[in-house]
Amino acid sequence: MRILLAAAAALSLLAACSDPEPENVQARAANASIDLEQRYNRIQAEAENDVDAQAAPVDNEAETLLNQLGAAAANSAGEPANAQ
């Protein structure tokens, strides 16, 4: 009887340690790949938003300076070159 119990215990241990089904491994790999791609897309979108948010004030300042230069050039276009 002991031998049968030991054999049954050994078989149950072997069954628990068996390799997973190949389809399960492929499905898990595919799911992990999809999860990683989605995470990458989220991180990239966050990075782009962060860069845009940081660049916006600089872009606004550059546009203001260009407008001021354009206005100054328009005002000085009618004056003689020697006028100060």
Backbone hydrogen bonds, N-H to C=O, Kabsch-Sander energy under -0.5 kcal/mol:
donor,donor_aa,acceptor,acceptor_aa,energy
5,L,1,M,-2.2
6,A,2,R,-2.6
7,A,3,I,-2.5
8,A,4,L,-2.5
9,A,5,L,-2.5
10,A,6,A,-2.4
11,L,7,A,-2.4
12,S,8,A,-2.1
13,L,9,A,-2.0
14,L,10,A,-2.3
15,A,11,L,-2.3
16,A,12,S,-1.8
17,C,13,L,-1.5
18,S,15,A,-0.7
25,V,21,E,-1.8
26,Q,22,P,-2.4
27,A,23,E,-2.7
28,R,24,N,-2.6
29,A,25,V,-2.5
30,A,26,Q,-2.5
31,N,27,A,-2.6
32,A,28,R,-2.7
33,S,29,A,-2.3
34,I,30,A,-2.3
35,D,31,N,-2.6
36,L,32,A,-2.5
37,E,33,S,-2.3
38,Q,34,I,-2.4
39,R,35,D,-2.3
40,Y,36,L,-2.6
41,N,37,E,-2.4
42,R,38,Q,-2.2
43,I,39,R,-2.6
44,Q,40,Y,-2.7
45,A,41,N,-2.3
46,E,42,R,-2.3
47,A,43,I,-2.3
48,E,44,Q,-2.5
49,N,45,A,-2.4
50,D,46,E,-2.3
51,V,47,A,-2.5
52,D,48,E,-2.5
53,A,49,N,-2.4
54,Q,50,D,-2.0
55,A,51,V,-2.3
56,A,52,D,-1.7
58,V,54,Q,-0.5
59,D,55,A,-2.6
60,N,56,A,-2.5
61,E,57,P,-2.3
62,A,58,V,-2.4
63,E,59,D,-2.4
64,T,60,N,-2.2
65,L,61,E,-2.4
66,L,62,A,-2.3
67,N,63,E,-2.3
68,Q,64,T,-2.3
69,L,65,L,-2.6
70,G,66,L,-2.5
71,A,67,N,-2.3
72,A,68,Q,-2.5
73,A,69,L,-2.5
74,A,70,G,-2.1
75,N,71,A,-2.1
76,S,72,A,-2.0
77,A,73,A,-1.0
79,E,76,S,-0.7
83,A,80,P,-0.8
